[in-house]
Amino acid sequence: MNPTLVIGRIEARGISRRRWFLAMLVLGAGVIIAGAVLAGTRDGLAALDTMRSWTAAVYLVGGLLVAATLGASTVNRDADGGWVGLQVATGTPRTTVTLARIAGRLVALIAVFVIWMVIAAICSAAIGQGGDGALFVHGLAMLENMVLVLVTAALCSVALGPVASGIVAIFFYVSCLSLVNLMAASNDGVIGTAWSGLISGLYYLFPRAITSPMLSDMQGRGAAGVAGAQLEINQNIVFVPASSWLTVLWTLVWCAVIAVAAGLSFRRRAIS
């Protein structure tokens, strides 16, 4: 059997049994259900915004914690403990081992989001909002954002400890999100032209956080809550547009590049 599949399957199964992973999964589901219960006491747009904002908060905060933790433990802890050494000792190249371990963690991350999205769809239907396709699309957008966090943490885990790797990955995501916001502000003309060139250069060079149409609308109305505070620069409200398909593809390419970089970097790391 392909060693990549074997290692990836072992990683995914091992993660699915960890208490912190199950706790985050259940906690996120509980918050979504609580949001639905609260939304059920309201009417019209208020009910829709409540359901969506609570769910979006889970996708952001819970997603960041899960993705950063999964990625941050890709290499360092098991490399020092000898488990990665055993996997390499089977004759599997180090790059393949690293990519397989990342793949296993990606499967776990996807599983979390799929469960949360299914629960959100059921709750939306239960309060009379149907399956809520816009919320489903937002879930996919946040999943891609969290994939970026996971692979970044995995790359950091080659040289840094678990905590540092997770923190760096989250800050990197925040930086990507800030670039998107600054680009929107630049396009709206609320930032001085002296900075426009630098902002545009960084925006087109680095990966971009994905903004769904739902979040764009709610953020513009100040109804997104924790998931996206209304953007105000120089006392001007800035509308952050939904990401284009080009942005989605560009960030996916960056995720692949970072994952490969993690695999290549591990070739030079000492293992026990």
N, C-alpha and C positions, 0 to 999 in steps of 0.2 A: 504494500500500500504506500501511496505517496507520503513521505515523511512530513511534508508541510501540513497535510490534512490531519495526520495523526497528532502532531504537536498542537495544532490549532484546536482540535477536538478536546484534547486533554486540558488545555488552558481554559476553554469555554466551560467545560464540565466542572473544573475545580473552582472557578470563579462563581459559578451558579450556586455553589454550596456554602459560600462564605457568608457569615452572619451580617457583616456590614452591607453587603450587596443586597441581600434579601430585605434588610431593614430599610434601605433607601427605596427599594422597589415598593414595599408596602406603605411607607410613609408618603411617597409621592402619590400613590393611588388614593390614600386616605384624604390628602389635601384636595385632590380633584373631586372626590365625592362630596367633601365638605363644601366646596365651591358650588357644586350642583345643588346641594340642599339650600344654600343661601340664595342662589339664583332662582330657585323655585318659589321663594317668597316675594319675588319682584315681578314686574311686568315689562313687556316690550323690550326696548333697547337696553334698559338697565339690567334686565335678566340676562340678555345675551352678553353684555360686557362683563358682567360678574363671572359667568361661566368661563368665558374666554380668558379673562385676566388671571383668574386663579390657576387655570390649566397652564397658561403661558408662563406663570411664575414657577410652576413645577418643572416645566421644560428647561427653563433657564437655570434656576438655582440648583435643582436636583440634578439636571443634566451636567452642569459644571462639576459638581461634587463627584458624580459617578465617573464621568469621562476623565477627569484629572487623576482620580485615584487609580482607575484601571491603567491608564497610560504610565503613571509614575512608577508602577511596580513591574513594568515590562522586563527590565533587565537587572537593575542594581541588586535587589534583595536576593533573588534566586541565583544570580551570578556569584555573589559572595557566599551563598549557602551551599553551592555545589550542584543545584538542580540543573542549571543551564549547562554546566560542565558535563553532566551525564548525557544531556541531549546532544551536545557537540561530539561526545565520545562515540556516539552511534555512527559517526561518519557524515552526519549532516553538516553542510557548510554553516558557518556562523551567521552569515547573512540570511540564509533560509530559516534558521532557527528563530532569529529575531523577527523576521516578517511573519512567520507562523504564529509566534506569540502575540504579535500585534493583531493578526487576523482573528485569533481566538477572543481577544478583548473587544474587537469590533463587533463580533457576533453577540457578545454579552451586552454591549451598549445598545445594539439594534433591538435585541430582545426586550430590554427595559422600555425603550421608546414605543415599540409595538404594543406592549401591554398597556402602557399609559394611554396611548392613542385609542386603543380599543375601549378602555374604560371611559375615556372622555366622550367617545362617540355614543356609548350606551347611556351615559349620564345626560348628554345633550338631547338624545331622543326621549329620555324619560321626562324631561322638563318641557317637552314640546318644541324643541329647536331642530328636530331632525338629526341627521348624522353630522351636520355642520362641516361641510366640505372645506370652508375657509380655515377652520381650526385644524383640520387634518393636514392641509397644505402647510400650515405654520409648524406643525409637528415635524414634517419632513425637513423644513428649512432649519429648524433647531437641531435636528439630528445631524445634518451636515456640519453645522457649527461645532457640535460636540465631537464629531469625528476629527475636526481640525485640532481641538483641544487635546484629544487622546493621542494623536500621532506626535504632536509637539511635546507632550509629556514623555512619550516613549523615547523620542530623540534625546531629551534632557536626561533620561534615566540611564543613559550609557555612561555619563560622567558625573551626574549629581545623585544625591540621595532622594528618597521618595517624596519627602515634604517639599524640598526645594524644586524638584521636577514639576510637581503639581502646581506650585505657586507660579513658577515661570510660565507654564502653559496657560494658566488663567490670565496672567498679565498680558501674554501675547494675544489672546483672544480679545481682551479689552482694548488693546492697541489697534487691532484690526477693525473693531467696532467703532473706535474713535475716528479712524481714517474715513470710514463710510459717512459718519456724521459730519466731519469737517468738509468732506467733498460736497455733501448736500448744502452745507452753509456757504461754501464757496460758490456753488452754482446759483444760490439765491442772492449772492452779492452782499452778504452780511459780514464777510471777512475781507480785510484789506487785500488789494491786488498783489501786494508784495509777497504774500504768503501763498497765493494761488498756485504758482508754478511748483513750489515744493510739495504742497498738498497733492496736486495732480500727479506728480512724479511718484510719490510714495503710494498713492492709491492704485496706480496702474502697475506698480511693481510687485507689491505684496498681496497676500491673500486678503479677501474681503469677507467680513461677516455678512451672512445672508439675512435680509429683511423680507419677511413675507408680506403680501398685500394686506392681510388682517392686521399685522402689527403696525404697518405703515399708517393705516387708517386710525387705529386706536391711539397710537402715539400722537398723531396729529391732533386728535380730539382731547388728549390728556386723560384717556381712559384705560391705558395699558397697565397702569400700576407698576409693580416691581419689574415686570418684563420689559418695560421701556418707558422711562419718564419722558415727558414732553421736552423736546430740545429747544432751548432758548439761548441765543447768543447775542450779546449787545442789545438786550431787551427786545429781540426779534424772535418770534416763533419760527423755527425752521422745520419744514416738511421733509422728512426722510422718505424718498420713494422706495417702492418695492424693488428688490433685486431683479436684474434681467437674467435671462438664461445664460448669457455670456459670463456674468458674475458667478453664477452657480457652477458652470463648467470650469472657470478659472480657479475657483477655490478647491474644486475636486482635484484638479491637476496638482495644485500645491499640496494637498493632503497626500497624494501619491508620492510626490517628490520628497516630502519630509519623512514618510515611512521608509522609502528606499535609503535615504540619508542615515536613518537610524540603523538600518541593517548594515550598511557599509561602515559606519562608525564603530560598530561593535567588533569588527574584525581586529581592531587594535587594542581592545580592552582586555586586561588580565582577568582570568576567571579562576575560581577555586576548583 
